[in-house]
Amino acid sequence: MGRGKIVIRRIDNSTSRQVTFSKRRNGLLKKAKELAILCDAEVGVVIFSSTGKLHDFASTSMKSVIERYHKSKEDHHQLGNPTSEVKFWQREAAMLRQQLQNLQENHRQMMGEELSGLNVKELQNLENQLEISLRGVRMKKDQILMDEIEELTRKGNQIHQENVELYKKVNLIRQENMDLYKKVYGPRDVNGANRTSLLLDGLGIGEDSHAPVHLQLSQPQHQNYETPTRATKLGYIILRN
């Protein structure tokens, strides 16, 4: 079953009246605070209990809310008067200067300055705001670092792939040089194995796969097939004796 409808009238029992006042007062102040935060409104609530005790809430400061209230009432009654219009803009300028002063004060407090006038609760709220701001800054910094790491990783992979392609081209050129050497010398070269070894050493195979390739061709040596005459004459002399 739903709750029954409550008749809005003064509660005769003092105890019940005090309990209801405490509950309704907390609910009203909570709603006023939520309205100020959600709608960016300037809210001021003033409550006096039956015993004369004051309870209030202001989103900025109660003095600012009251001054704005009086200004708005005066503007409503003096609308259309040139003199009142000048006063209106003067008050607007004064209010903007006050807001600027409040913002500068908040900024100095955020920087850890002029904290002597704050109580423990206000210092706790300031600390919570700073922690929230610091958390946001760290998240943004981590995101930027992660993006930079991903970009560097991508560039590193691209450079590695280019190095692999260049290495393949170097091996292809080395193989072409070896084939050219075989075509030039072939099996007729007696010192082919040594020359091949020298060629491979010149190409840098097995030492540095990234060294520049140089092809060096040596001219075949002419063999002397002439018969030494002195040796022939010497043999002839020995036969005659």
C-alpha positions as CSV (number, residue, x, y, z in Angstrom):
1,M,0.0,0.0,0.0
2,G,1.2,3.5,-0.8
3,R,1.8,6.2,1.7
4,G,-1.2,8.1,2.8
5,K,-1.4,11.8,1.9
6,I,-0.1,14.0,4.7
7,V,-2.2,17.0,5.7
8,I,-0.1,20.1,5.5
9,R,-0.8,21.8,8.8
10,R,1.1,22.7,12.0
11,I,2.2,19.7,14.0
12,D,0.9,20.0,17.6
13,N,3.3,17.6,19.2
14,S,6.6,19.4,19.8
15,T,8.7,16.3,19.6
16,S,7.2,15.2,16.2
17,R,7.4,18.8,15.0
18,Q,11.2,19.0,15.8
19,V,11.8,15.6,14.1
20,T,9.9,16.7,11.0
21,F,11.7,20.0,11.0
22,S,15.1,18.3,11.1
23,K,14.2,15.9,8.3
24,R,12.6,18.5,6.0
25,R,15.5,21.0,6.7
26,N,18.1,18.5,5.6
27,G,16.1,17.6,2.5
28,L,15.7,21.2,1.6
29,L,19.3,22.0,1.9
30,K,20.3,18.9,0.0
31,K,18.0,19.9,-2.9
32,A,19.3,23.4,-2.9
33,K,22.9,22.1,-3.1
34,E,22.0,19.7,-6.0
35,L,20.2,22.5,-7.8
36,A,23.3,24.8,-7.6
37,I,25.6,22.1,-8.8
38,L,23.4,20.6,-11.6
39,C,22.1,23.8,-13.0
40,D,25.0,26.2,-12.2
41,A,22.5,28.4,-10.3
42,E,23.3,30.8,-7.5
43,V,21.2,29.5,-4.6
44,G,20.7,30.9,-1.1
45,V,18.5,29.3,1.6
46,V,17.8,30.9,5.0
47,I,15.9,28.9,7.7
48,F,15.0,30.0,11.2
49,S,13.6,27.3,13.5
50,S,10.8,27.9,15.9
51,T,13.4,28.3,18.6
52,G,15.1,31.0,16.6
53,K,18.1,29.0,15.5
54,L,19.5,29.9,12.1
55,H,20.2,27.4,9.3
56,D,21.4,28.6,5.9
57,F,23.1,27.4,2.7
58,A,24.6,29.5,-0.1
59,S,26.2,28.2,-3.3
60,T,28.7,31.1,-3.4
61,S,28.3,33.3,-0.3
62,M,25.2,34.4,1.5
63,K,26.3,38.1,1.2
64,S,26.6,37.8,-2.5
65,V,23.2,36.1,-2.9
66,I,21.5,38.8,-0.7
67,E,23.2,41.7,-2.6
68,R,22.1,40.1,-5.9
69,Y,18.6,39.7,-4.6
70,H,18.3,43.4,-3.5
71,K,19.8,44.5,-6.8
72,S,17.3,42.5,-8.8
73,K,14.4,43.9,-6.8
74,E,15.6,47.5,-7.4
75,D,16.1,46.9,-11.1
76,H,12.5,45.5,-11.3
77,H,11.1,48.6,-9.6
78,Q,13.2,51.2,-11.5
79,L,13.1,49.7,-14.9
80,G,13.2,52.3,-17.7
81,N,14.9,55.0,-15.6
82,P,18.2,56.2,-17.2
83,T,19.7,56.9,-13.8
84,S,18.8,53.4,-12.6
85,E,20.3,51.9,-15.8
86,V,23.6,53.5,-15.0
87,K,23.4,52.2,-11.5
88,F,22.6,48.8,-12.9
89,W,25.7,48.6,-15.0
90,Q,27.8,49.9,-12.1
91,R,26.5,47.2,-10.0
92,E,27.1,44.7,-12.7
93,A,30.7,45.9,-13.0
94,A,31.1,45.6,-9.2
95,M,29.7,42.1,-9.2
96,L,32.1,41.1,-12.0
97,R,35.0,42.5,-10.1
98,Q,33.9,40.5,-7.0
99,Q,33.6,37.3,-9.1
100,L,37.1,37.9,-10.5
101,Q,38.4,38.4,-7.0
102,N,36.8,35.2,-5.9
103,L,38.3,33.3,-8.8
104,Q,41.7,34.7,-8.1
105,E,41.4,33.7,-4.5
106,N,40.3,30.2,-5.5
107,H,43.3,30.0,-7.8
108,R,45.7,31.0,-5.1
109,Q,44.2,28.4,-2.8
110,M,44.6,25.8,-5.5
111,M,48.3,26.8,-5.7
112,G,48.6,26.3,-1.9
113,E,48.6,29.9,-1.0
114,E,46.5,32.0,1.5
115,L,45.2,28.9,3.3
116,S,45.2,30.5,6.8
117,G,41.5,31.5,6.6
118,L,40.2,28.0,5.8
119,N,38.9,25.5,8.3
120,V,39.4,21.8,8.3
121,K,36.4,21.0,6.2
122,E,37.2,23.6,3.6
123,L,40.8,22.3,3.4
124,Q,39.4,18.8,3.0
125,N,37.2,19.9,0.1
126,L,40.2,21.7,-1.5
127,E,42.3,18.5,-1.2
128,N,39.5,16.4,-2.8
129,Q,39.3,18.9,-5.7
130,L,43.1,18.8,-6.2
131,E,43.1,15.0,-6.2
132,I,40.4,14.9,-8.8
133,S,42.3,17.4,-10.9
134,L,45.5,15.5,-10.5
135,R,43.8,12.2,-11.5
136,G,42.5,13.8,-14.7
137,V,46.0,15.2,-15.5
138,R,47.6,11.8,-15.0
139,M,45.1,10.0,-17.1
140,K,45.7,12.5,-19.9
141,K,49.4,12.2,-19.6
142,D,49.3,8.4,-19.7
143,Q,47.1,8.5,-22.8
144,I,49.5,10.8,-24.6
145,L,52.5,8.5,-23.6
146,M,50.6,5.4,-24.8
147,D,49.9,7.1,-28.2
148,E,53.6,8.1,-28.5
149,I,54.7,4.5,-27.7
150,E,52.3,3.1,-30.3
151,E,53.6,5.5,-32.9
152,L,57.2,4.7,-32.2
153,T,56.5,1.0,-32.3
154,R,54.8,1.4,-35.7
155,K,57.8,3.3,-37.0
156,G,60.2,0.7,-35.6
157,N,58.3,-2.1,-37.4
158,Q,58.4,-0.1,-40.6
159,I,62.1,0.5,-40.4
160,H,62.7,-3.2,-39.6
161,Q,60.7,-4.2,-42.6
162,E,62.8,-1.8,-44.8
163,N,66.0,-3.3,-43.4
164,V,64.7,-6.8,-44.3
165,E,64.0,-5.8,-47.8
166,L,67.5,-4.1,-48.2
167,Y,69.1,-7.3,-46.8
168,K,67.3,-9.4,-49.4
169,K,68.6,-7.0,-52.2
170,V,72.1,-7.3,-50.9
171,N,72.0,-11.1,-50.9
172,L,70.6,-11.0,-54.4
173,I,73.5,-8.8,-55.6
174,R,76.0,-11.1,-53.8
175,Q,74.5,-14.1,-55.6
176,E,74.7,-12.4,-59.0
177,N,78.4,-11.5,-58.3
178,M,79.2,-15.1,-57.5
179,D,77.4,-16.3,-60.7
180,L,79.4,-13.7,-62.7
181,Y,82.6,-14.9,-61.2
182,K,81.9,-18.5,-62.1
183,K,81.1,-17.5,-65.7
184,V,84.4,-15.6,-66.0
185,Y,86.7,-18.2,-64.5
186,G,84.8,-21.5,-64.6
187,P,86.6,-24.9,-63.9
188,R,89.8,-24.0,-65.9
189,D,91.1,-21.9,-63.0
190,V,93.6,-24.0,-61.0
191,N,93.4,-21.7,-58.0
192,G,89.7,-21.3,-58.3
193,A,89.0,-22.4,-54.8
194,N,91.5,-19.9,-53.4
195,R,90.2,-17.2,-55.6
196,T,86.6,-18.0,-54.7
197,S,87.7,-17.8,-51.0
198,L,89.4,-14.5,-51.7
199,L,86.3,-13.3,-53.6
200,L,84.0,-14.3,-50.8
201,D,86.4,-12.6,-48.3
202,G,86.2,-9.5,-50.5
203,L,82.5,-9.7,-50.6
204,G,82.4,-10.0,-46.8
205,I,80.4,-13.2,-46.7
206,G,80.3,-14.6,-43.2
207,E,81.7,-11.4,-41.7
208,D,79.3,-8.6,-42.3
209,S,76.1,-9.2,-44.2
210,H,75.5,-5.5,-44.6
211,A,79.0,-4.6,-46.0
212,P,79.1,-3.1,-49.5
213,V,79.7,-5.6,-52.3
214,H,82.8,-5.2,-54.6
215,L,83.5,-7.4,-57.5
216,Q,87.2,-7.8,-58.4
217,L,88.4,-9.7,-61.4
218,S,92.1,-10.7,-61.7
219,Q,93.8,-11.3,-65.0
220,P,95.1,-14.9,-65.7
221,Q,98.8,-15.3,-65.5
222,H,100.8,-16.2,-68.6
223,Q,102.9,-19.4,-68.2
224,N,106.4,-19.5,-69.7
225,Y,106.7,-22.6,-71.9
226,E,110.3,-21.8,-73.2
227,T,112.9,-24.5,-72.8
228,P,116.0,-23.3,-70.8
229,T,118.9,-23.5,-73.2
230,R,121.5,-23.7,-70.5
231,A,120.1,-26.9,-69.1
232,T,120.1,-28.5,-72.6
233,K,123.7,-27.6,-73.3
234,L,124.8,-28.9,-69.9
235,G,123.2,-32.3,-70.6
236,Y,124.8,-32.5,-74.0
237,I,128.3,-32.0,-72.5
238,I,127.8,-34.8,-70.0
239,L,126.8,-37.2,-72.8
240,R,130.0,-36.6,-74.9
241,N,132.3,-37.3,-72.0
